[in-house]
Amino acid sequence: MRTAIIALSMFIFWLILSGHYGLWLVGSGVVMAVAVALIARHMGFADQESHPIGLIPRSLIYWSWLLVEIVKSALNVARIVLDPRLPISPTMALVKATQKTAVGLTTFANSITLTPATISVEVSSRNKTILVHGLTRETTAELANGEMDRRVSWFERGTP
């Protein structure tokens, strides 16, 4: 089933980009999408984590929340930069991660980096920690409260 979904996704993507809908081209697109999906499965690229289709419903909720956080953080960075005193206090902090899978840990680290004023510097899957650089102490303290970690864990597992 996973291989069929990958083939269908690739075909639809190709069809949208192609813009040509002749019988020969559409037929060739179907054949090539199926062939590439089968080769990917044979080579081990089509595993559980490379195509986490079960995360799609929760991802819509999580990414909507993250978008709001990105906007709030961007406005905060703009306020800091426009302040003549430039009230920054660069800080490094070790943030504990509770995610169980590589997809969850990667999502958490990328979410930190996507949020202005914070960057994931180093991720340790063994220790389940992320070294974060923050523009201010407040931005790293917000990560320490665990809200983003809880939301990523919910996204990953469907549990709060």
Backbone hydrogen bonds, N-H to C=O, Kabsch-Sander energy under -0.5 kcal/mol:
donor,donor_aa,acceptor,acceptor_aa,energy
5,I,1,M,-2.3
6,I,2,R,-2.3
7,A,3,T,-2.6
8,L,4,A,-2.6
9,S,5,I,-2.6
10,M,6,I,-2.6
11,F,7,A,-2.5
12,I,8,L,-2.6
13,F,9,S,-2.4
14,W,10,M,-2.6
15,L,11,F,-2.8
16,I,12,I,-2.4
17,L,13,F,-2.2
18,S,14,W,-2.8
19,G,15,L,-2.0
26,V,22,G,-2.8
27,G,23,L,-2.5
28,S,24,W,-2.4
29,G,25,L,-2.4
30,V,26,V,-2.1
31,V,27,G,-2.3
32,M,28,S,-2.6
33,A,29,G,-2.4
34,V,30,V,-2.3
35,A,31,V,-2.4
36,V,32,M,-2.8
37,A,33,A,-2.2
38,L,34,V,-2.4
39,I,35,A,-2.4
40,A,36,V,-2.6
41,R,37,A,-2.2
42,H,38,L,-2.5
43,M,39,I,-2.2
44,G,40,A,-0.6
44,G,41,R,-0.9
45,F,40,A,-2.6
46,A,40,A,-0.9
47,D,45,F,-0.8
51,H,47,D,-0.7
51,H,48,Q,-0.5
53,I,51,H,-2.4
55,L,52,P,-1.8
56,I,53,I,-1.4
59,S,55,L,-2.5
60,L,56,I,-1.4
61,I,57,P,-0.9
62,Y,58,R,-2.8
63,W,59,S,-3.1
64,S,60,L,-1.3
65,W,61,I,-2.1
66,L,62,Y,-2.7
67,L,63,W,-2.2
68,V,64,S,-1.7
69,E,65,W,-2.1
70,I,66,L,-2.7
71,V,67,L,-2.2
72,K,68,V,-2.5
73,S,69,E,-2.5
74,A,70,I,-2.5
75,L,71,V,-2.3
76,N,72,K,-1.9
77,V,73,S,-2.6
78,A,74,A,-2.3
79,R,75,L,-2.1
80,I,76,N,-2.3
81,V,77,V,-2.7
82,L,78,A,-2.2
83,D,79,R,-1.0
86,L,83,D,-1.7
88,I,86,L,-2.5
89,S,135,L,-1.7
91,T,134,G,-2.4
93,A,132,V,-2.5
95,V,93,A,-0.6
95,V,130,I,-3.0
97,A,128,K,-3.2
105,L,101,T,-2.4
106,T,102,A,-2.5
107,T,103,V,-2.3
108,F,104,G,-2.3
109,A,105,L,-2.5
110,N,106,T,-2.8
111,S,107,T,-2.3
112,I,108,F,-2.1
113,T,109,A,-1.9
114,L,110,N,-2.5
115,T,111,S,-1.3
118,T,115,T,-1.6
119,I,133,H,-2.0
121,V,119,I,-0.7
121,V,131,L,-3.4
122,E,131,L,-1.3
124,S,129,T,-2.9
125,S,123,V,-0.6
128,K,124,S,-1.2
129,T,124,S,-1.5
130,I,95,V,-2.4
131,L,122,E,-3.1
132,V,93,A,-3.3
132,V,130,I,-0.6
133,H,119,I,-2.6
134,G,91,T,-3.4
134,G,132,V,-0.5
135,L,117,A,-2.6
140,T,136,T,-1.4
141,A,137,R,-2.2
142,E,138,E,-2.1
143,L,139,T,-1.1
144,A,140,T,-1.7
145,N,141,A,-1.1
146,G,143,L,-1.5
147,E,142,E,-0.5
150,R,146,G,-2.6
151,R,147,E,-2.3
152,V,148,M,-2.6
153,S,149,D,-2.4
154,W,150,R,-2.3
155,F,151,R,-2.5
156,E,152,V,-2.7
157,R,153,S,-2.8
158,G,154,W,-2.9
159,T,153,S,-0.6
